[in-house]
Every structure is written in structure tokens, then in C-alpha cells.
Amino acid sequence: MSSLQVRRVRFDFAGDDVPFNWQPARPAFAMQCNMISFFAPGFEKFIVDATREGIPLIRDPEVAAEANAYLQQEAQHSAAHASHVRALARRWPGLRQTMDEVTASFDRLTATKPLAWRLGYTAVIEATFTPYFRVFLDHEDKLFAPGDERVASLFLWHFVEEIEHRSSALRVYDAVHDSYPYRVKTIAGVVKHIDEILRIISRGFRTHVPECDGGKFASLIPNGLSFKALRATRRAAREMSTPDQGTYAGVPKRELINMAIGLVRSQGPGHDPAREILPPFAGHWFERFAGEPKSVSRWYTAGAVR
């Protein structure tokens, strides 16, 4: 029996229009989250397909049960981010093409890569989430609270559940293939694919969202992982925002250093995600969901205890 809980949270993206720059105080962070919403449905579907294929090969019933709960959580994330994307596409219909291109890119991996590689890809990415998202949750008052509450609440839910199932992808990979050298070999392919996804999303945002609607901030997303693309993004950030509007403005440097160390350590041979330091906010979120499940879709106005 898995301890993971499948939570169905519905966000009101069918109501008022959702701003492209949903967090004006930190436009680079808003764009980063928009990028995640376009990345998530294809990636989560990729995870679900690979995990479902791998479950019959798992001999440990406990791991198999966790894998089932984990893929159900990921399916919920996919549906929620797809609703965010649909809300954006209502105003800027060309974004549907961008979403389709991202999904097709993941579908090509599913069709052409062996199961071990796909599970390795998932384990590589999922291992980075706890050190990465911990900083966001530790500073949610700066990053999320001032923005559109629907989008903020979506990401708070997604990030705490990623931390909840932080060990699942690696456990599934180890149960099916259990080769650290092979997993390390997938990293180059993961980086290459992330480069492709970034280029699709960056190009789509620039093409389909007018500058007057916030499309100018699309240049805050790198057009790939090349040095030239990253340099252009840094230049755009200097031109479009003040220092206090940066994604990590107000975050102590030691926390950013710890995040960087955690990202590197997450790919090490002895890394155990279960030992990660967890953000206190995650515990608060789970407690509140247990008592008022509907309130988490409007985290900041539905009676949150600060």
C-alpha cells in the first residue's frame, strides 16, 4: 500500500482570462512557470506511459503500488497544466500549436527510445525537483503570493506533490533496470531534449503572444541551452526588469548555493531523494488539504493561515 495520495484539485481557469505575465512583480519567474505548464502535459504523459509499461516488470509489490499512485498523481498534474494552457490559448490561439509541438516531441521519445532510457530520463529530471522547488516553496510569499492566485495555487500544489513523490521515479527505474552507469548515460540525451523543448516554447511564446500582451517577456526564456541563448536571456533580463524583479531576488545566496549543490548531488550514485531536506511549506499545504481540500485551489484568499 503506497502512502502517496492522489488529489484531484480543480482550478478556475474557465473563468476570467489568465494573464500571460501572471506575476508582474517577477516576470522572469512568470515566464519560467508558463514554460513549465507547456512542458508538463507532454512530460507527465511520457512518465505515465513509461511507468505503466514498467509496472509489470516490478517484482516488489510495494514499489509497484507506489508506481501506480505516482503515475496517477502525474496524470492529475498533466490535466491541471493542460487547463492552464487552454486558458492561455483562448486568448492566443497559436499557443495550441506550441503545446502540440511539445507533446509530439515527447511522443517521439516514447515511440523511439527503449523503456530503460525513458525511465532513466524520468529519474534524472525528477531527482532535481526537490532541491529546485524547495527554494520556490521556501519563498512562496515573494514568488507566488503577489501573482494570479489560480496560477500560483496550481504551482504550489504541483510542487508539493513533486516533493511528496520525490523518490518514486528513481525507485521505478531501479526496480526495472537498476544500472547507475546507464542512467548517467541518459543525461546527455536529456539535456539535448530539454534544449529542443526550450526552443519550441520560446519560439512559440515570441510568435503567438503580442508584445503588448506580455509577449515581450518571452525573451526571458532561453531559446535553448546554448551559450548564445543563455547570454541573450541574461541581457533581456537586465533590460526588462530591475534587480528586485529577478526570480531569485531576496533569496539568500547560501540557499542558491545549496540548491546548485543539490542539483549536482541529485545525479550522484548514492543519492537517496528520501533524505532530502523538505520545505516546511509542504507540510503546511498537506495539513490544510486534509482539512479544507477545496481551499487549496485559492491558496491565498481561502483562509490560509500565514
C-alpha positions as CSV (number, residue, x, y, z in Angstrom):
1,M,0.0,0.0,0.0
2,S,1.5,3.3,-1.1
3,S,1.5,6.4,1.2
4,L,1.1,8.7,-1.8
5,Q,-2.3,10.3,-2.1
6,V,-4.0,11.1,-5.4
7,R,-5.6,14.6,-5.0
8,R,-7.9,16.0,-7.6
9,V,-7.7,19.8,-7.4
10,R,-9.6,21.9,-9.9
11,F,-8.5,25.4,-10.7
12,D,-10.9,28.1,-12.2
13,F,-9.2,28.6,-15.5
14,A,-12.5,28.6,-17.3
15,G,-13.5,31.9,-15.7
16,D,-11.7,35.2,-16.1
17,D,-8.8,35.5,-18.6
18,V,-5.4,34.4,-17.3
19,P,-2.6,36.9,-17.9
20,F,0.4,35.8,-19.8
21,N,2.6,37.7,-17.4
22,W,0.6,36.4,-14.3
23,Q,3.3,37.7,-11.9
24,P,4.2,41.3,-12.9
25,A,6.4,41.8,-9.9
26,R,8.7,38.9,-11.2
27,P,8.2,38.5,-15.0
28,A,11.1,36.1,-15.4
29,F,9.5,33.8,-12.8
30,A,6.1,34.1,-14.5
31,M,7.7,33.0,-17.8
32,Q,9.5,30.1,-16.2
33,C,6.2,28.8,-14.7
34,N,4.5,29.3,-18.1
35,M,7.2,27.2,-19.7
36,I,6.6,24.5,-17.1
37,S,2.9,24.5,-17.9
38,F,3.7,23.9,-21.6
39,F,6.4,21.3,-20.6
40,A,4.3,19.4,-18.1
41,P,1.4,17.7,-20.1
42,G,3.8,16.1,-22.6
43,F,6.3,15.2,-19.9
44,E,3.7,13.8,-17.5
45,K,2.2,11.7,-20.3
46,F,5.7,10.4,-21.1
47,I,6.1,9.5,-17.4
48,V,2.7,7.8,-17.3
49,D,3.3,5.8,-20.4
50,A,6.8,4.6,-19.3
51,T,5.7,3.8,-15.8
52,R,2.7,1.9,-16.9
53,E,4.9,-0.1,-19.2
54,G,7.4,-0.8,-16.5
55,I,5.0,-1.8,-13.7
56,P,4.6,-5.5,-14.9
57,L,8.4,-5.8,-14.6
58,I,8.5,-4.7,-11.0
59,R,8.7,-7.7,-8.6
60,D,8.4,-5.7,-5.3
61,P,4.6,-5.2,-4.6
62,E,5.4,-2.1,-2.5
63,V,7.3,-0.4,-5.4
64,A,4.6,-1.4,-7.8
65,A,1.9,0.1,-5.6
66,E,3.9,3.3,-5.3
67,A,4.4,3.4,-9.1
68,N,0.6,3.2,-9.6
69,A,0.0,6.1,-7.2
70,Y,2.8,8.1,-8.6
71,L,1.6,7.8,-12.2
72,Q,-1.9,8.8,-11.0
73,Q,-0.5,11.9,-9.4
74,E,1.3,12.8,-12.6
75,A,-1.8,12.3,-14.6
76,Q,-3.5,14.9,-12.4
77,H,-0.7,17.3,-12.9
78,S,-0.9,16.9,-16.7
79,A,-4.6,17.6,-16.7
80,A,-4.2,20.7,-14.5
81,H,-1.4,22.2,-16.5
82,A,-3.3,21.5,-19.7
83,S,-6.2,23.6,-18.3
84,H,-3.8,26.4,-17.7
85,V,-2.5,26.1,-21.3
86,R,-6.1,26.0,-22.7
87,A,-6.8,29.3,-20.8
88,L,-3.9,31.0,-22.4
89,A,-4.7,29.5,-25.8
90,R,-8.2,31.0,-25.6
91,R,-6.6,34.5,-25.9
92,W,-3.7,33.5,-28.1
93,P,-4.8,30.5,-30.2
94,G,-1.4,29.9,-31.8
95,L,-0.2,28.6,-28.5
96,R,-2.1,25.4,-29.2
97,Q,0.4,24.7,-31.9
98,T,3.2,25.2,-29.4
99,M,1.6,22.7,-27.0
100,D,1.1,20.2,-29.8
101,E,4.8,20.5,-30.8
102,V,6.0,19.9,-27.2
103,T,3.7,16.9,-26.9
104,A,4.8,15.5,-30.2
105,S,8.4,15.8,-29.1
106,F,7.7,13.6,-26.1
107,D,5.7,11.2,-28.1
108,R,8.6,10.7,-30.4
109,L,10.7,9.7,-27.4
110,T,8.1,7.2,-26.4
111,A,8.0,5.7,-29.9
112,T,11.7,5.5,-30.4
113,K,13.5,5.1,-27.1
114,P,13.7,1.8,-25.0
115,L,11.9,1.6,-21.7
116,A,15.1,1.8,-19.7
117,W,16.1,5.0,-21.4
118,R,12.7,6.6,-20.8
119,L,12.7,5.6,-17.1
120,G,16.2,6.9,-16.8
121,Y,15.1,10.3,-18.4
122,T,12.3,10.5,-15.8
123,A,14.6,9.6,-12.9
124,V,17.2,12.2,-14.0
125,I,14.6,15.0,-14.2
126,E,12.5,14.1,-11.1
127,A,15.7,13.9,-8.9
128,T,16.3,17.6,-9.5
129,F,12.9,18.8,-8.4
130,T,13.3,18.7,-4.6
131,P,16.4,21.0,-4.4
132,Y,15.0,23.2,-7.2
133,F,11.4,23.6,-6.0
134,R,12.4,23.8,-2.3
135,V,13.7,27.3,-2.9
136,F,10.4,28.3,-4.6
137,L,8.3,27.0,-1.7
138,D,10.6,28.4,1.0
139,H,9.9,31.8,-0.6
140,E,6.4,31.4,-1.9
141,D,5.4,34.7,-0.2
142,K,7.6,36.6,-2.7
143,L,7.3,34.4,-5.7
144,F,3.7,33.3,-5.8
145,A,1.6,35.4,-3.5
146,P,1.6,38.6,-5.5
147,G,0.6,36.9,-8.7
148,D,-2.6,35.5,-10.2
149,E,-3.9,33.2,-7.5
150,R,-5.2,30.5,-9.8
151,V,-1.8,30.0,-11.4
152,A,0.1,30.4,-8.1
153,S,-2.1,27.8,-6.4
154,L,-1.6,25.4,-9.3
155,F,2.1,25.5,-9.0
156,L,2.1,25.3,-5.2
157,W,0.0,22.1,-5.4
158,H,2.2,20.6,-8.2
159,F,5.5,21.4,-6.4
160,V,4.5,20.0,-3.1
161,E,3.4,16.7,-4.7
162,E,6.6,16.5,-6.7
163,I,8.4,16.7,-3.4
164,E,6.0,14.1,-1.9
165,H,6.8,11.5,-4.6
166,R,10.5,12.6,-4.9
167,S,11.7,9.0,-4.6
168,S,9.2,7.4,-7.0
169,A,10.9,7.8,-10.4
170,L,14.2,6.5,-9.1
171,R,12.6,3.6,-7.3
172,V,10.8,2.6,-10.5
173,Y,13.9,2.9,-12.6
174,D,16.0,0.8,-10.1
175,A,13.2,-1.8,-9.9
176,V,13.1,-2.2,-13.7
177,H,16.7,-1.6,-14.8
178,D,18.9,-0.8,-11.8
179,S,22.0,0.5,-13.6
180,Y,23.6,3.7,-12.4
181,P,26.0,4.0,-15.4
182,Y,23.2,3.6,-17.8
183,R,21.2,6.3,-16.1
184,V,24.2,8.7,-16.2
185,K,24.5,8.0,-19.9
186,T,20.9,9.2,-20.4
187,I,21.8,12.7,-19.1
188,A,23.3,13.8,-22.4
189,G,20.1,12.8,-24.2
190,V,18.0,14.6,-21.5
191,V,19.9,17.8,-22.0
192,K,19.6,17.6,-25.7
193,H,15.9,17.1,-25.5
194,I,15.4,19.9,-22.9
195,D,17.2,22.2,-25.4
196,E,14.7,21.2,-28.1
197,I,11.7,21.8,-25.8
198,L,13.0,25.2,-24.7
199,R,13.4,26.2,-28.4
200,I,9.9,25.1,-29.2
201,I,8.4,27.0,-26.2
202,S,10.5,30.1,-26.6
203,R,9.7,30.4,-30.3
204,G,6.0,29.8,-29.7
205,F,5.7,32.4,-27.0
206,R,7.5,35.0,-29.2
207,T,5.4,34.2,-32.2
208,H,2.0,33.9,-30.8
209,V,1.7,36.3,-27.9
210,P,1.8,40.0,-28.9
211,E,4.3,42.2,-27.1
212,C,1.5,44.4,-25.7
213,D,0.0,41.3,-24.0
214,G,3.3,40.4,-22.3
215,G,4.9,38.5,-25.2
216,K,7.9,40.7,-24.9
217,F,8.8,38.8,-21.8
218,A,9.2,35.6,-23.8
219,S,12.8,36.6,-24.3
220,L,13.3,35.8,-20.6
221,I,13.1,32.2,-21.6
222,P,16.3,31.0,-23.3
223,N,15.9,29.8,-26.9
224,G,17.7,26.6,-26.0
225,L,20.7,25.8,-23.8
226,S,23.5,27.2,-26.0
227,F,25.8,29.8,-24.5
228,K,24.5,32.3,-27.0
229,A,20.9,31.7,-26.0
230,L,21.6,31.9,-22.3
231,R,23.6,35.1,-22.8
232,A,20.7,36.6,-24.7
233,T,18.3,35.8,-21.9
234,R,20.6,37.4,-19.3
235,R,20.8,40.5,-21.4
236,A,17.0,40.6,-21.8
237,A,16.6,40.2,-18.0
238,R,18.8,43.3,-17.5
239,E,16.8,45.3,-20.0
240,M,13.3,44.3,-18.9
241,S,13.5,44.1,-15.2
242,T,15.0,45.7,-12.2
243,P,17.2,43.7,-9.8
244,D,14.4,43.3,-7.3
245,Q,12.2,41.7,-10.1
246,G,14.6,38.8,-10.6
247,T,13.4,35.3,-10.0
248,Y,15.7,34.9,-7.0
249,A,15.7,38.5,-5.7
250,G,15.6,38.3,-1.9
251,V,16.7,34.7,-1.8
252,P,19.9,34.4,0.4
253,K,22.9,33.4,-1.7
254,R,23.6,30.4,0.6
255,E,20.2,29.0,-0.3
256,L,21.0,29.3,-4.0
257,I,24.4,27.7,-3.5
258,N,22.7,24.8,-1.6
259,M,20.3,24.5,-4.5
260,A,23.1,24.3,-7.0
261,I,24.9,21.7,-4.9
262,G,21.7,19.7,-4.5
263,L,21.1,19.7,-8.3
264,V,24.6,18.2,-8.8
265,R,24.3,15.8,-6.0
266,S,20.9,14.6,-7.3
267,Q,22.7,12.8,-10.1
268,G,25.2,11.1,-7.8
269,P,25.5,7.3,-7.4
270,G,24.5,7.3,-3.7
271,H,21.8,9.9,-3.9
272,D,18.6,9.0,-2.0
273,P,15.8,11.5,-2.5
274,A,14.1,10.3,0.7
275,R,16.9,12.0,2.7
276,E,16.3,15.5,1.1
277,I,15.6,18.4,3.4
278,L,12.0,19.3,2.8
279,P,10.4,22.8,2.8
280,P,8.1,23.4,5.8
281,F,5.5,24.8,3.5
282,A,4.9,21.4,2.0
283,G,3.8,20.1,5.4
284,H,1.5,23.1,5.9
285,W,0.0,22.5,2.5
286,F,-0.8,18.8,3.2
287,E,-2.3,19.7,6.6
288,R,-4.6,22.3,5.0
289,F,-5.7,20.0,2.2
290,A,-6.6,17.3,4.7
291,G,-8.9,19.8,6.5
292,E,-10.1,22.0,3.6
293,P,-9.4,20.3,0.3
294,K,-11.2,22.8,-1.9
295,S,-9.4,25.8,-0.3
296,V,-6.0,24.9,-1.9
297,S,-7.2,26.0,-5.3
298,R,-7.4,29.6,-4.0
299,W,-4.5,29.3,-1.6
300,Y,-4.1,33.0,-0.6
301,T,-7.8,34.0,-0.2
302,A,-9.5,30.9,1.1
303,G,-8.4,31.2,4.7
304,A,-4.7,30.3,4.6
305,V,-3.0,30.5,7.9
306,R,0.1,32.7,7.4
